[in-house]
Amino acid sequence: MAQFKLSKDSLLLATKNSQMTKLFFPVLAFISISFTAHGQYYYKDIISNKQLMAEMALYKEQKIRSISLKSFEDDGSPSEGFFCEKTINKKYTSVETLSKSYVTPASTFTTVFDSKGLLMQTTDSSDIASSNSYYTYTDNGQIKSIVAVNRSSDDDFKAEIREEHLYEYDAAGMPVKMTRIKNGVDSTVIVFSADENGNTGIEKNTKTGDTYYYYYDNKKRLTDVVRLNPYNQKMLPDYMFEYNYGGQVSQMTTTEEGGSYYYIWKYTYENGLRVREKCYSKEKRLMGTIEYEYK
């Protein structure tokens, strides 16, 4: 969920130790706008937002106040230098995630919710960069806008990127258009259309022609996010999901850019809470495990 923020670049791995860290750290953070040109905006902005708020509601229902994560390598040994802990405030309106690893610097990720459980703000910060996202909603609780500001700096260089996502809906409450504005001048229109069952089925970038197709099961749960390659006109899956009897995601398959390689994530739950996730390579080799402890 996160949120989890799943960066394809993070799946390009080097050593075994950095391999586990780079695979798992993207799934430790909550969702925020990706500052890349890639699409899947409906998935990243809307579906993931709903999943995140449902997760927070579950924490509140079960009176969870802290979550500790432990990372293990493919041989079962602890990942060197890995630390991740989430702390939830008494009103269940804020979550602070502290994380670091052998190959990534310490960072803090904070999410803020309103009294109704709507995600209002995320802040991701480290010594050299920060990212803030702000959310507004329609009267029906649908995302109206997301404004993200990404700042980075070192001794010689400072940069700031501002990105806005402005959503429009039809009378049935389905998204029909999103305007993506970068740094106040670069504007791109993303259009959406529904499938025969009333689900959001197609997302198209009107500037580049990039098109994403969303597929669902008979319970209207997302099963596939597929991209049409504009050059060879081939359909390439980016995400594939499977569900358990409780309706939770039991498996997620993610592909690298170009679709030549993929990773499989398998999830285990207890009392509705995720307690374990394992990552496997395309060759079905276990790459590592994350375990959750709730208090």
C-alpha positions as MATLAB code, in Angstrom:
seq = 'MAQFKLSKDSLLLATKNSQMTKLFFPVLAFISISFTAHGQYYYKDIISNKQLMAEMALYKEQKIRSISLKSFEDDGSPSEGFFCEKTINKKYTSVETLSKSYVTPASTFTTVFDSKGLLMQTTDSSDIASSNSYYTYTDNGQIKSIVAVNRSSDDDFKAEIREEHLYEYDAAGMPVKMTRIKNGVDSTVIVFSADENGNTGIEKNTKTGDTYYYYYDNKKRLTDVVRLNPYNQKMLPDYMFEYNYGGQVSQMTTTEEGGSYYYIWKYTYENGLRVREKCYSKEKRLMGTIEYEYK';
ca = [
       0.000    0.000    0.000;
       1.353    1.476   -0.166;
       1.898    3.325   -1.075;
       2.592    1.603   -0.656;
       4.764    3.665   -3.490;
       6.020    0.955   -5.775;
       8.885    2.353   -7.913;
       9.939    0.227  -10.866;
      13.477    1.602  -10.561;
      13.671    0.176   -7.052;
      13.379   -3.309   -8.523;
      16.700   -2.989  -10.324;
      18.804   -4.746   -7.730;
      22.514   -4.939   -7.038;
      23.794   -6.884   -4.026;
      21.731   -9.370   -2.023;
      21.490   -7.024    0.938;
      20.405   -4.001   -1.071;
      18.148   -6.333   -3.037;
      15.814   -6.939   -0.112;
      15.842   -3.325    0.985;
      15.093   -1.882   -2.425;
      12.305   -4.365   -2.986;
      10.534   -3.788    0.285;
      11.013   -0.148    1.188;
       8.579    1.084   -1.496;
       5.797   -0.980    0.079;
       6.442    0.391    3.547;
       5.367    3.919    2.668;
       1.842    5.088    2.085;
       0.692    6.211   -1.324;
       1.639    9.627   -2.696;
       1.893   11.072   -6.180;
       4.631    9.578   -8.299;
       6.789   12.252   -9.910;
       7.258   10.232  -13.066;
       5.643   10.377  -16.472;
       4.096    6.927  -16.080;
       0.330    6.578  -15.888;
      -1.902    4.297  -13.845;
      -3.316    7.420  -12.225;
      -6.649    5.778  -11.475;
      -4.840    3.009   -9.593;
      -2.319    5.241   -7.810;
      -4.609    8.171   -6.991;
      -8.016    6.614   -6.426;
      -7.870    2.865   -5.797;
      -4.782    3.025   -3.580;
      -6.277    5.964   -1.686;
      -9.375    3.910   -0.846;
      -7.233    0.960    0.231;
      -5.172    3.190    2.483;
      -8.221    4.670    4.222;
      -9.731    1.197    4.678;
      -6.477    0.054    6.267;
      -6.495    2.976    8.688;
     -10.121    2.234    9.602;
      -9.105   -1.363   10.389;
      -6.316   -0.161   12.667;
      -8.810    2.017   14.516;
     -11.332   -0.819   14.803;
      -8.704   -3.146   16.296;
      -7.117   -0.393   18.418;
      -3.698   -0.787   16.801;
      -1.274    1.916   17.950;
       2.094    0.723   16.617;
       3.390   -1.558   13.865;
       6.926   -2.956   13.665;
       8.294   -4.511   10.487;
      11.154   -6.966   10.240;
      12.925   -7.906    7.019;
      14.555  -11.273    6.309;
      16.799  -12.369    3.446;
      16.162  -15.391    1.235;
      18.062  -17.626    3.693;
      15.965  -16.438    6.645;
      18.632  -14.206    8.158;
      17.634  -10.661    9.250;
      18.306   -7.918    6.673;
      21.298   -5.926    7.878;
      20.505   -2.430    9.129;
      16.792   -2.647    8.375;
      14.415   -0.686   10.610;
      10.795    0.316   10.082;
       8.216    1.282   12.668;
       4.828    2.997   12.426;
       3.201    4.922   15.252;
      -0.490    5.902   15.240;
      -1.784    8.762   17.378;
      -4.628    8.403   19.886;
      -7.264    9.969   17.598;
      -6.253    7.811   14.607;
      -5.693   10.914   12.508;
      -1.940   10.567   12.010;
       0.600    7.845   11.274;
       4.342    8.401   11.487;
       6.620    5.883    9.798;
      10.336    5.850   10.621;
      12.531    3.765    8.329;
      16.142    3.170    7.380;
      18.325    0.415    6.017;
      21.844   -0.557    5.121;
      21.561    1.186    1.724;
      18.923    3.884    2.308;
      19.111    6.894    4.634;
      16.776    7.429    7.565;
      13.456    8.941    6.527;
      10.135    9.886    8.073;
       6.787    9.414    6.359;
       3.744   11.030    7.957;
       0.112   10.666    6.903;
      -2.705   12.851    8.211;
      -6.432   11.987    8.117;
      -9.483   14.054    9.026;
     -12.126   13.002   11.553;
     -14.030   11.147    8.803;
     -11.005    9.048    7.894;
     -10.189   10.869    4.653;
      -6.516   11.157    3.773;
      -5.605   14.855    3.847;
      -1.817   15.056    3.672;
       1.367   13.010    3.366;
       4.893   14.163    4.142;
       7.975   12.201    3.170;
      11.313   13.628    4.335;
      14.980   12.755    4.600;
      18.192   14.765    4.923;
      18.324   15.606    1.219;
      14.717   15.560    0.004;
      11.118   16.118    1.025;
       7.767   15.472   -0.594;
       4.390   16.806    0.510;
       1.005   15.848   -0.949;
      -2.314   17.542   -0.149;
      -5.744   16.037   -0.891;
      -9.185   17.615   -1.311;
     -12.516   15.834   -1.892;
     -15.930   16.382   -3.388;
     -19.060   16.424   -1.224;
     -19.416   12.710   -2.046;
     -15.958   11.890   -0.712;
     -14.272   11.489   -4.098;
     -10.812   12.870   -4.737;
     -11.125   16.349   -6.205;
      -7.471   17.341   -6.255;
      -4.019   16.188   -5.237;
      -1.226   18.735   -5.040;
       2.286   17.411   -4.507;
       5.485   19.384   -3.958;
       8.806   17.588   -4.196;
      11.971   19.342   -2.998;
      15.551   18.100   -3.146;
      18.850   19.708   -2.307;
      22.524   19.089   -1.708;
      25.557   21.341   -1.333;
      25.428   22.569   -4.934;
      21.875   22.090   -6.211;
      18.291   22.721   -5.163;
      15.165   21.742   -7.060;
      11.410   21.898   -6.596;
       8.694   20.151   -8.600;
       5.007   20.884   -8.127;
       2.383   18.581   -9.584;
      -1.398   18.887   -9.476;
      -4.019   16.257  -10.315;
      -7.480   17.785  -10.826;
     -10.335   15.258  -11.198;
     -13.771   15.587  -12.811;
     -16.674   13.113  -12.509;
     -19.906   12.323  -14.337;
     -23.380   12.278  -12.795;
     -22.882    8.657  -11.717;
     -19.727    9.570   -9.820;
     -17.321    7.950  -12.286;
     -14.078    9.777  -13.122;
     -14.098   11.086  -16.692;
     -11.121   13.436  -16.749;
      -7.985   14.345  -14.824;
      -5.816   17.342  -15.620;
      -2.191   16.891  -14.637;
      -0.353   20.192  -14.226;
       3.392   20.246  -13.661;
       5.059   23.395  -12.302;
       1.998   25.452  -13.220;
       2.649   25.402  -16.968;
       2.919   21.858  -18.331;
      -0.644   20.553  -18.615;
      -1.756   17.064  -19.673;
      -5.310   15.719  -19.856;
      -6.001   12.119  -18.833;
      -9.414   10.740  -19.860;
     -11.257    7.753  -18.381;
     -14.059    5.575  -19.727;
     -16.164    2.873  -18.129;
     -16.404   -0.788  -19.077;
     -19.664   -2.664  -19.681;
     -20.114   -3.223  -15.926;
     -19.698    0.392  -14.924;
     -16.120    0.076  -13.685;
     -13.379    2.446  -14.780;
     -11.938    0.413  -17.642;
      -9.698    2.666  -19.718;
      -7.279    5.461  -18.852;
      -5.675    7.388  -21.715;
      -3.073   10.137  -21.818;
      -4.274   12.502  -24.553;
      -0.779   13.915  -25.077;
       1.283   10.735  -25.411;
      -1.430    8.244  -26.306;
      -0.366    5.952  -23.444;
      -3.353    3.776  -22.563;
      -4.042    1.603  -19.530;
      -6.796   -0.998  -19.240;
      -8.310   -2.054  -15.911;
      -9.896   -5.480  -15.487;
     -12.068   -6.741  -12.617;
     -13.541   -9.970  -11.277;
     -17.270  -10.600  -10.791;
     -17.084   -8.870   -7.399;
     -15.713   -5.709   -9.040;
     -12.274   -6.200   -7.505;
      -9.328   -5.061   -9.590;
      -7.444   -8.028  -11.076;
      -5.209   -6.545  -13.784;
      -3.718   -3.231  -14.851;
      -2.545   -3.628  -18.447;
      -0.655   -1.133  -20.570;
      -0.847   -0.818  -24.339;
       2.625   -0.289  -25.772;
       2.163    2.487  -28.362;
       5.138    1.293  -30.429;
       4.433   -2.403  -30.940;
       0.730   -2.291  -29.915;
       1.244   -5.131  -27.456;
      -0.645   -5.426  -24.174;
       1.740   -5.589  -21.214;
       0.570   -6.227  -17.635;
       1.896   -3.903  -14.932;
      -0.039   -5.324  -11.973;
      -2.013   -8.515  -11.401;
      -3.969   -9.262   -8.209;
      -5.473  -12.345   -6.590;
      -7.734  -12.396   -3.509;
      -8.394  -14.714   -0.586;
     -11.795  -15.755    0.758;
     -11.852  -12.685    2.993;
     -11.531  -10.374    0.009;
      -7.945   -9.373    0.821;
      -5.153   -9.294   -1.742;
      -3.359  -12.627   -1.395;
      -0.962  -12.154   -4.300;
       0.328   -9.260   -6.385;
       2.495   -9.573   -9.485;
       4.446   -6.517  -10.616;
       6.432   -6.184  -13.828;
       9.456   -4.096  -14.631;
       9.383   -1.473  -17.359;
       9.066   -3.307  -20.661;
       7.423   -6.353  -19.104;
      10.434   -8.657  -19.505;
      10.715   -9.471  -15.812;
       8.307   -9.670  -12.907;
       8.099  -10.207   -9.147;
       5.421  -12.068   -7.191;
       4.298  -10.937   -3.739;
       2.378  -13.366   -1.516;
       0.508  -12.065    1.551;
      -0.648  -13.779    4.763;
      -3.250  -12.335    7.183;
      -4.451  -12.913   10.732;
      -7.574  -11.230   12.129;
      -7.750   -9.174    8.942;
      -4.248   -7.755    9.433;
      -1.339   -8.493    7.140;
       1.306  -10.387    9.128;
       3.674  -11.580    6.424;
       4.647  -10.900    2.839;
       7.079  -12.871    0.724;
       8.648  -11.781   -2.526;
       9.542  -14.253   -5.282;
      11.424  -13.748   -8.513;
      10.150  -14.724  -11.936;
      12.029  -18.001  -11.453;
       9.987  -18.568   -8.243;
      13.040  -18.051   -6.038;
      12.305  -16.581   -2.617;
      13.974  -13.184   -2.412;
      12.948  -12.215    1.093;
      10.242  -11.845    3.713;
       8.654   -9.009    5.670;
       6.880   -9.734    8.976;
       4.528   -7.344   10.817;
       4.026   -7.055   14.561;
       1.016   -5.092   15.874;
       0.494   -3.524   19.296;
];
